Amino acid sequence: MNDILSAQIRQYYKAIFYWHKENGDVTIERIIKANQTWGRNNDNVNEYKSALEEMPHPEKATLYEMYFVAEKVRSGILEWNYTEKNHEDISLGDIANKIIELYKEAKNVKDAKESENTIFIVIDHDIQNDNEYFRKADVVYKNILLNNEKNIGGRVAVADTNLEFERLSGKESYKFRRPEYLNFEELPQGSIYDLVLNGHITVHEVNAKK
């Protein structure tokens, strides 16, 4: 992710982290009083205590962990202090929203840089027709799909689906997308009967031939 965006997220996160570490006991008292007023149990007190204990230190927290804490401030157990302000007179809710905004911006930058390498396996400009495409597709997908001896049907389905994507794109060059980006999922080994029985696949129709 962008280093500048990462540094900004970490700086905002520090405000949330240290506020809760300094004011956690006060918050617990507020939650207990609210529970007594409304006749509720103290399960949310335990949840808040766990959130405090699990809150990673600003110097060690990953970007996703900081984003996850910010989500708790915006709409989770840490929302109790959404309107509380830090020493710079900024509400924790506004700080959390800023973290979430910056995280999504940084993630978009990262995804944009990696999308070509992640989504596509190879790019080939020399394919002249469908027959040549399928010959190359067999080689490409054989190298990334496991259990090749038992996965021929899977490779064919992936190749067919990828070709439809290519036709819809209207481009002359052919790209081979990874199966997961074609909405394919690798299932556990087993017979078709086992897959149906375990709920991994659904069979809508069976045609019996003599």
N, C-alpha and C positions, 0 to 999 in steps of 0.2 A: 504494500500500500504506500501511497504518497507519504514521505517522511514528515512534511509540514502538517498535513492533516492528522497524522498519527500523534504528533507532538501536541497539537491543539486538543485532541480528544483526551489525552492523558492529563493535560493541565485542567480541563474541566472536571474530569473524573476525580482529581485530588480534592476538589471542593466538596463533592458529594461524600467521598470516603471519610475525610477528616471531620465533616459536620456530624455524620452519624456516629463516628467513634467518640466524639466529644459530647454528644447529646442523646446517645442511645438510651441511657437510664431514664432521662426525662420523657422520652417518647414511650418507653414501656409503661411508665406511670400513667400517661395520657390514655394509652390503649386499655389498661386495666380499668380506669375510671369510666371510660366509654362502655366497656363491657358490662360493668355494674349497672350503669344507667339503663342499658338496653336489655339487661338480663341474659347476656351471652356468656358462653364459656371463654376460657383464655387460650384457646388453640391458636389464635392469631398472635398472641404474645410469644408463644414458642416459635412460631413461624418467623416473627420479626427477629428474635434472638438468633435463630439459625442463619437468617440472611446477613446479620452483622458478622457472625463468625466466619461465614463463607466468603465475605467480601474480600477479594484479593488486594494486596498492597499495591499502590499506584506504580511502584517501580517494577513489579513483577507481573502485573495483570496483562493479559492479552487484550487485543482490541475488542474481540468478541465478548470477553468477560466484562469489560467496561460498558459495552453496549448493552449487555444483558442486565447489569445493575441499573443502567439508565431506564430500561424498560420497566423495571420494578418500581422505580420512582414515579414513572409516568402512569402506570396502570397495574400496580402490584402491591406487595406488602409494604414497600417503602413509600407508598403514596401518602401515608400518614403525614409526611413532612413536605408534601408537594409545594405548599405556599411559604414554607420557612425560607429565610434568606441567609446567605453567607455573609462574611465580613465586608464584602463588596456590594451588599444590598441587592443581590440578584437571587431570585427564588430558585430553590432546588429543582422545581419543575421546569423552569426555563433552561437551566443548565442541562438537565436530562434531555430535553428536546434538542438542544444544540449538539450534544454528543450523538444522538440518534441521527440527526441530519448530517453531521460530518462523517459518521461511520458509513452511512449509505453512499455518500459522495465518494469516499475513499474506496469502497467496495466496487462501485461502478468503474472507477479508474482502473483498478486491479483487473476486473473482469474484462474490460475493453482490451487491455494489454495481452491477456492470456487466452482470450476467446478463440483465436485462430488455432493455437496449439492444443486447446482443450477439446474443441468441438470436432475439428477435422484431423484425420490421420495423415492423409497425403493429398496433394493436389496434382492432377495429371492433365496436361494440355494436349496429349497426343492421341487420345482415344477417338477413334473414327466412327464406331458404330456400337450397337448394343452388345453384339457378340464379344467384341473386344473388351467392353466395359465389364461383362460378367466374368471373363477370364481374369482380369485384374482384380475384380472384387473378391473372387474366390481366394486369391493369394493374400490380399490385404486382410480380410476378415478371418482367414484361417490363422493368422499370426496373433490375433488378439482374443479370439473366442476359445475357451477351454474345452476339453473333451471333444477334439475335432472329429474323432471317429463316430461319435454319437450326436454330433451337432450339425450335421449337414443341412437338415431342414431349417435350423436356426440361421445358418449362414445365408441360405437362399432367401429367407424372409427378410433379413437385414439388407441384403443386396437389392432386393426388389423395392423395398421401402425407400432406400437411399436413392435409387434411380428415379422414383416418383418425385422426390424432393428436387433432384437435379432438373428434371423436366419442367417442374413448376418455376424454378429459378430463372429459366430462359437464357442461361449462360451457355457458352460453347464449351467451356472447360468442365471437367468432372471433379467433384470433391467427394471423398469418402468420409461420411460422418461416423462418429463413434455410436455404437448401439444405444447407449443411454440417452443420447440426444435425439434418437429416433423413437424414444419412449419404449425401448425394449428393456427387459429386466431378466437377468440370468436366474433361473430357478434351480432348486436342489435337484440332484440326480434322482431318477426313478422312472417308472413306467407312466404312461398316460393315465392309467387307472389310479396310480398313487397320487399323481398331481391333482386329479379331479377330487379324489377322496379327501385330500388334505386342503382343498380349497384354493390351490395355487392357480388353477385354470378352470374355465367353465366351458363345457361342450354344449353347443346349441343344437347341433344336428349331426346325425351319423347316417351315411349312405352305405348300405351293404351291397356288394356286387358279387355275383356268382362267378 
